[in-house]
Amino acid sequence: MKGNISRVMLVVLSMVCAMGVVVVIVMATCDRDGDVDNGIVVVEERVKTQAEIDNEDENIPTVISVVDFAIDIRDPEIMMEEAEDVALVRIDEISGFGNYDEVTGMYTVPYTYGEMTVLENYKGDLLVGEAVKFYRNGGILMAEEYYAGLGEELKQKYGETDADDPELWTKKTRYTTNEDIKLELGKTYLAYMVPRGGEDGAYVIICAQGGLREARSGMDEEWAEVLNNFTGEWERLSDVVAK
């Protein structure tokens, strides 16, 4: 992939017009000290990327891989230690998908890449208000893209499986890991990350559902809770990042 993935909206409103699908993202603003002002401020209006449209399409077939991690990704304390950077981030754009790592020059598992904004920082050097690129395991590929990343033996088997299907190379497939969550445009998450190591200054969100937890505001409009992807319960953000 383009990032070293192997190392381990927030409201979105959409409308259809003559020029295509338009996204209006309503964002919270941050001051220099990291305080969040959840006033409604429309900061962007643009046509959705094809990746964003595909990401929302539930009709794309899904392939799920079973992955065992060397660490307990359910434990916030372990995740805090494993990550080099931990921050509350807003997903501003899902730019695309891939399976080739330009840093290592090798094919890897399918991944998603895009842009996010840092809302709060708990570990590392990311600045509040900073816009950075991200990469994350899991994505949607055309059959031809996926085929290019296979070894010769698997290529032969893959070609034989649906050899009689005239639309084989035009089909898209969603690739994900067991129990992982789907990244959603415009949502805010607590993200556990490591630097990608390339020239674009991007970050890799690690450990599937253990490394990305949806956040929501409390009664006082501050970011107060994050979702536990394993229990389905909301937990106090301050407790999670304090561990």
Buried (B, 14 or more C-beta within 10 A) or exposed (E): BBBBBBEBBBEBEBEEEEEEBBBBBBBBBBEEEBEBEBEEEEEEEEEBBEBBBBBBEEEEEEEEEEBEBEBEBBEBEBBBEBBBBBBBBBBBBBBBBBBBBBBBEEBBBBBBBBBBBBBBBBBBEBEBEBEBBBBBBBBBBBBEBBBEBBEEEEEEEBEEEEEEEEEBEEBBBBBBBEEBBBBBBBBBBBBBBBBBBBEBEBBBBBBBBBBBBBBBBEEEEBBBBBBBBEEEEBBEBEEBBEE
